[in-house]
């Protein structure tokens, strides 16, 4: 990703940008409309229209003062309540998911409408003059101010309903699930990627340390590869977007060695304090896992939420069936390479299932649903290596259940799901014709 584009994406993601633009628009609109009123170019019929404000200066000041004070007061109250609601939601779903609320365009537009109306009313208010001051009443500007007041009321009604839906855990899970599917659509390949070069290819290379610290958020692959081609060298990074870079540790290897590689890496990579990256598939996956793990904690004890998160993770693996994950190899002219570590299927399954399994070992319902999810994925996935990865996790689920679950009937149910998974892994969808014990996997279609 071009770091210049990455900078503008990061700015656009800031919560204050859209409200700031709407507020600035309100100020500019107020100035333009007041000048239009002052110019005397408005037809007399417009001013005398029943829909246009026709009161005096005192009424105009009272009206604009009421609009300004009410909108800024409501904005402060509404967003104070929102912060309180988000604090409660963070305790249930995790603080990292709060970015889904701050990045939500509905929240940003709501704040922008309130602040824009407030700013508009203030700017028009300063232009109103009584007879003693040289009377000037901006009729058109006042009428627009009344419309903005009604717009603020409609926005308030929308915002209450919008936030009530957004803090619902099922809504949050669905939103994060969309991020997972979007990440898969971005990085998944229809054709097999080029293979990784053997380790001996880098044996005579030069290790490059990085004194920076933070999460690797972006890599400008094109420019870094172009730099390598220009210097007739190849570069292999040891970290990928989403990994934490520890100061002074090995960041890359260059082969053959060349000067200037340290500066090139600094110029074409971006680090930050938070793990956020469009190229990091594991980031939204870990958000779903965090929701599931918190739901399984003794303080919340909500296995249905954990099962809902598991279903979304299984659907993501279904999306990956018949597709390839990138190997991280980029080829330039003259056979020059840029190799960036990439998530593989085993690592993706580890990120999805390990923490949930470890926290759900004592819950027969969640363990059974985890096995049903794996069975549904195996119904669609036919790659032997991927099926082996799923089988490894299914065996771990059964082993944990056998170690922790003491009720024989519950343990027997877990074993039946494990047997149904093995039938599906070995025989494929045809196992259903033989009477599979899997309950349902229609959601994976």
C-alpha positions in Angstrom: 0.0 0.0 0.0 1.2 3.5 -0.9 2.1 5.2 2.4 0.7 8.5 1.0 -2.7 6.9 0.5 -2.3 5.2 3.9 -1.9 8.7 5.5 -5.1 10.0 4.0 -6.9 6.8 5.0 -5.8 7.3 8.6 -6.9 10.9 8.6 -10.3 9.9 7.1 -10.8 7.4 9.8 -10.4 10.0 12.6 -13.7 10.6 14.4 -13.4 14.4 14.2 -12.8 14.8 10.4 -16.4 14.4 9.2 -18.0 16.5 12.0 -15.3 19.1 11.4 -16.2 19.3 7.7 -19.9 19.6 8.4 -19.3 22.3 11.0 -17.1 24.2 8.5 -19.8 23.8 5.9 -22.3 25.3 8.3 -20.1 28.3 8.9 -19.5 28.9 5.2 -23.2 28.5 4.4 -24.1 31.0 7.0 -21.7 33.6 5.6 -22.9 33.0 2.0 -26.6 33.2 2.9 -26.2 36.3 5.0 -24.3 38.0 2.1 -27.1 37.0 -0.2 -29.7 38.5 2.2 -27.6 41.7 2.5 -27.2 42.0 -1.3 -30.9 42.7 -1.8 -31.0 40.4 -4.8 -33.7 38.2 -3.3 -37.1 38.7 -5.0 -39.6 40.5 -2.8 -42.0 37.6 -3.2 -39.5 35.3 -1.5 -39.3 37.5 1.6 -43.0 37.9 1.9 -43.6 34.1 1.4 -45.4 32.5 4.3 -42.6 29.9 4.6 -39.9 32.5 5.1 -39.2 34.1 8.4 -40.9 37.6 8.5 -40.5 38.6 12.2 -38.4 41.4 13.7 -34.8 41.6 14.9 -35.7 40.7 18.5 -37.5 37.6 17.5 -34.7 36.6 15.2 -32.1 36.9 18.0 -34.4 34.9 20.3 -34.9 32.2 17.7 -31.3 31.8 16.8 -30.2 31.8 20.4 -32.7 29.0 21.2 -31.5 27.0 18.2 -27.8 27.4 19.2 -28.3 26.7 22.9 -30.5 23.7 22.4 -28.4 22.0 19.7 -25.1 22.3 21.6 -26.9 21.2 24.8 -28.5 18.2 23.2 -25.2 17.3 21.5 -23.4 17.3 24.8 -26.1 15.2 26.6 -26.5 12.7 23.8 -22.8 12.0 23.5 -22.3 11.8 27.3 -25.0 9.1 27.4 -23.3 7.4 24.4 -20.0 7.3 26.2 -21.6 5.7 29.2 -23.3 3.1 26.9 -20.1 2.4 25.1 -18.3 1.9 28.5 -20.8 -0.8 29.4 -20.5 -2.4 25.9 -16.7 -2.4 26.2 -17.0 -4.4 29.4 -19.0 -7.1 27.5 -17.4 -7.0 24.1 -13.9 -5.6 24.6 -12.5 -2.0 24.3 -10.8 -2.7 21.0 -14.3 -2.9 19.4 -15.0 0.7 20.3 -13.2 1.7 17.1 -16.3 0.3 15.3 -18.4 2.9 17.1 -16.0 5.9 16.6 -15.6 5.0 12.9 -19.3 4.7 12.4 -20.5 7.3 9.9 -23.9 7.6 11.5 -22.3 8.8 14.8 -20.0 11.2 13.0 -22.9 12.7 10.9 -25.0 13.1 14.0 -22.4 15.1 15.8 -21.7 17.1 12.7 -25.3 18.0 12.2 -25.6 19.3 15.8 -22.3 21.2 15.7 -23.0 22.5 12.2 -26.4 23.8 13.2 -24.9 25.4 16.3 -22.2 27.1 14.3 -24.6 28.2 11.6 -27.0 29.8 14.2 -24.1 31.7 15.9 -22.8 33.0 12.6 -26.2 34.3 11.5 -27.0 35.7 15.0 -24.0 38.0 14.8 -25.4 39.6 11.7 -28.8 40.5 13.1 -29.3 44.2 13.8 -32.2 46.1 15.5 -33.5 49.4 14.2 -31.3 51.3 16.7 -28.3 49.5 15.3 -29.2 50.0 11.6 -31.8 47.3 11.1 -30.8 44.2 9.2 -32.8 40.9 9.4 -31.4 38.0 7.2 -34.8 36.5 6.3 -33.5 33.7 4.1 -30.7 32.8 6.5 -33.2 32.6 9.5 -35.5 30.4 7.5 -32.7 28.0 6.7 -31.8 28.0 10.4 -35.3 26.9 11.3 -35.0 24.0 8.7 -31.7 23.0 10.3 -33.4 23.0 13.7 -35.9 20.5 12.4 -33.1 18.5 10.8 -31.4 18.3 14.2 -34.6 16.9 15.7 -34.9 14.2 13.0 -31.2 13.4 13.5 -31.7 13.0 17.2 -34.5 10.5 16.6 -32.3 8.6 14.1 -29.4 8.6 16.5 -31.3 7.0 19.4 -32.5 4.2 17.2 -29.1 3.8 15.5 -27.2 3.6 18.8 -29.7 1.2 20.3 -28.9 -1.2 17.4 -25.2 -0.6 17.3 -24.5 -1.6 20.9 -26.4 -4.9 20.4 -23.9 -7.7 20.5 -25.3 -9.5 17.5 -25.0 -6.3 15.4 -21.4 -5.8 16.5 -20.5 -9.4 15.7 -22.1 -8.9 12.2 -20.2 -5.7 11.6 -16.9 -7.3 12.6 -17.8 -10.3 10.4 -18.1 -8.0 7.4 -14.6 -6.8 8.1 -13.4 -10.4 8.0 -15.1 -11.1 4.7 -13.8 -7.8 3.3 -10.3 -8.7 4.3 -10.6 -12.1 2.7 -11.9 -10.5 -0.5 -8.9 -8.2 -0.6 -6.2 -10.7 -0.1 -7.5 -14.1 -1.3 -6.3 -15.3 -4.7 -8.0 -17.4 -7.3 -4.6 -18.8 -8.5 -1.9 -20.4 -6.5 0.7 -17.8 -5.4 4.4 -18.2 -6.2 6.3 -20.4 -3.7 8.6 -19.1 -1.1 12.3 -19.3 -1.9 14.3 -21.8 0.1 15.9 -20.6 3.3 19.4 -21.2 1.8 18.6 -18.4 -0.7 19.2 -15.9 2.2 22.1 -17.7 3.8 24.7 -15.2 2.7 22.4 -12.2 3.3 22.8 -9.3 5.7 20.5 -9.0 8.7 18.9 -5.5 9.2 17.8 -4.4 12.6 15.2 -1.7 13.3 15.4 0.6 16.2 11.7 1.6 16.0 9.0 0.1 18.1 5.2 -0.4 17.5 2.8 -2.3 15.3 3.7 -2.6 11.6 0.6 -1.0 10.0 1.5 -0.6 6.3 4.2 -1.5 3.8 4.6 0.3 0.5 5.3 -2.9 -1.4 5.6 -1.4 -4.9 8.2 1.2 -3.9 10.2 -1.1 -1.7 10.4 -3.7 -4.5 11.3 -1.0 -7.0 14.1 0.1 -4.7 15.3 -3.5 -4.5 15.2 -3.9 -8.3 17.1 -0.7 -8.7 19.9 -1.9 -6.3 19.9 -5.4 -7.8 19.0 -7.1 -4.5 16.2 -9.0 -2.8 14.6 -8.3 0.5 12.9 -10.6 3.0 11.0 -9.1 5.9 10.5 -11.0 9.2 7.4 -9.2 10.2 4.0 -8.6 8.5 1.3 -6.0 9.0 -0.1 -6.5 12.5 3.1 -7.7 14.1 4.8 -5.8 16.8 8.3 -4.6 16.0 10.7 -4.7 19.0 13.5 -2.2 19.0 16.9 -3.5 18.0 15.6 -6.8 16.7 16.0 -8.3 13.2 13.5 -6.7 10.8 14.7 -8.0 7.4 17.5 -9.7 5.5 18.8 -8.4 2.2 20.6 -10.5 -0.4 23.0 -9.6 -1.8 23.9 -6.9 0.8 23.7 -3.3 -0.2 23.9 0.2 1.3 20.9 2.3 2.2 18.6 -0.6 3.0 17.9 0.8 6.5 16.7 4.1 5.2 14.6 2.4 2.5 12.8 0.3 5.0 12.0 3.2 7.3 10.7 5.2 4.3 8.5 2.5 2.9 7.0 1.1 6.1 4.7 2.6 8.7 4.6 1.8 12.4 1.9 2.9 14.9 0.7 2.3 18.5 -2.3 0.2 17.5 -2.8 -3.0 15.5 -4.9 -1.7 12.7 -4.2 -2.6 9.1 -6.3 -3.3 6.0 -3.7 -6.0 5.1 -4.0 -7.7 8.5 -6.5 -10.6 8.1 -6.0 -11.7 11.7 -7.0 -8.3 13.2 -10.8 -8.6 12.6 -10.5 -12.3 13.4 -9.1 -11.5 16.8 -11.9 -9.0 17.4 -14.4 -11.8 16.9 -12.4 -14.1 19.1 -12.3 -11.4 21.8 -16.1 -11.1 21.8 -16.3 -14.9 22.2 -13.7 -15.1 25.0 -15.3 -12.3 27.0 -18.7 -13.9 26.6 -17.3 -17.2 28.1 -15.9 -15.4 31.1 -17.6 -16.2 34.5 -18.7 -12.6 34.9 -20.7 -12.6 31.6 -21.4 -16.3 31.0 -23.1 -15.9 27.6 -22.4 -19.0 25.5 -24.9 -18.0 22.8 -22.7 -14.9 21.9 -19.6 -17.2 21.8 -21.5 -19.6 19.4 -22.6 -16.7 17.3 -19.0 -15.5 16.9 -17.9 -19.1 16.0 -20.5 -19.3 13.3 -19.1 -16.1 11.7 -15.6 -17.5 11.9 -16.8 -20.7 10.2 -18.5 -18.7 7.4 -15.1 -16.9 6.8 -13.4 -20.2 6.4 -16.1 -21.2 3.9 -15.3 -18.1 2.0 -11.7 -19.2 1.7 -12.6 -22.6 0.3 -11.3 -23.0 -3.3 -9.2 -19.8 -2.8 -5.6 -19.4 -2.0 -3.9 -17.2 0.7 -1.0 -15.2 -0.6 2.5 -16.5 0.0 3.9 -13.0 0.5 6.3 -13.3 -2.5 6.5 -10.3 -4.9 8.7 -10.7 -8.0 10.3 -7.7 -9.7 12.5 -7.4 -12.8 15.6 -9.6 -13.1 14.2 -12.1 -10.6 14.5 -9.7 -7.7 12.2 -10.5 -4.7 10.3 -8.9 -1.9 9.1 -11.4 0.6 6.7 -10.4 3.4 5.4 -13.0 5.9 1.8 -13.9 5.2 -0.8 -15.6 7.3 -1.4 -19.3 6.3 -4.4 -21.5 6.8 -2.9 -23.2 9.9 -2.1 -19.9 11.5 -5.6 -18.5 10.7 -7.3 -21.5 12.3 -5.0 -21.2 15.3 -6.1 -17.5 15.7 -9.7 -18.5 15.3 -10.0 -21.5 17.6 -7.3 -21.8 20.2 -8.4 -19.1 22.6 -12.1 -19.9 22.3 -11.4 -23.6 22.8 -9.2 -22.9 25.8 -12.0 -20.8 27.5 -14.8 -23.1 26.4 -13.4 -26.4 27.6 -16.0 -26.6 30.4 -19.0 -25.7 28.2 -20.4 -28.7 26.3 -22.7 -26.4 24.2 -19.9 -24.3 22.9 -17.6 -27.3 22.3 -20.3 -29.0 20.3 -21.0 -25.9 18.3 -17.3 -25.5 17.6 -17.2 -29.0 16.2 -20.4 -28.4 14.2 -18.8 -25.3 12.7 -15.7 -27.3 11.7 -17.9 -30.0 10.2 -19.7 -27.3 8.1 -16.3 -26.0 6.9 -15.2 -29.5 6.0 -18.4 -29.9 4.0 -17.1 -27.2 1.6 -13.3 -27.5 2.0 -11.6 -30.3 0.1 -7.9 -29.4 0.4 -6.2 -32.2 2.4 -3.8 -29.9 4.3 -6.6 -27.6 5.3 -8.7 -30.5 6.4 -5.8 -31.8 8.5 -5.6 -28.4 10.2 -9.3 -28.5 11.0 -8.8 -32.1 12.3 -6.1 -31.0 14.6 -8.4 -28.4 16.2 -11.3 -30.9 16.4 -9.1 -33.4 18.2 -8.0 -30.6 20.7 -11.7 -29.8 21.3 -12.5 -33.4 22.1 -9.4 -33.8 24.3 -10.3 -30.7 26.4 -13.9 -31.8 26.7 -12.8 -35.3 27.9 -10.5 -33.7 30.4 -13.0 -31.1 31.9 -16.6 -32.2 31.2 -17.7 -34.6 33.9 -21.3 -35.3 32.8 -21.2 -38.5 30.6 -24.2 -37.5 28.5 -22.6 -34.1 27.6 -19.3 -35.8 26.8 -21.1 -38.3 24.6 -22.7 -35.5 22.7 -19.3 -33.9 22.1 -17.9 -37.3 20.9 -20.8 -37.6 18.4 -20.0 -34.2 16.9 -16.4 -35.2 16.7 -17.4 -38.4 14.9 -19.6 -36.5 12.5 -16.7 -34.2 11.7 -14.4 -37.1 11.0 -17.0 -38.6 8.7 -17.2 -35.3 6.8 -13.5 -34.9 6.7 -12.9 -38.4 5.2 -16.0 -38.8 3.0 -17.1 -35.3 2.2 -20.7 -34.2 1.7 -21.6 -37.8 0.8 -21.3 -38.6 4.5 -24.7 -37.0 4.9 -26.3 -39.7 2.8 -25.0 -42.2 5.3 -26.7 -40.5 8.2 -24.3 -37.8 9.5 -24.8 -36.7 13.1 -24.2 -33.0 12.2 -27.2 -30.9 13.0 -27.1 -28.2 10.3 -24.6 -26.2 8.3 -27.0 -24.4 6.0 -25.6 -21.0 7.2 -22.3 -21.8 5.5 -23.8 -21.7 2.0 
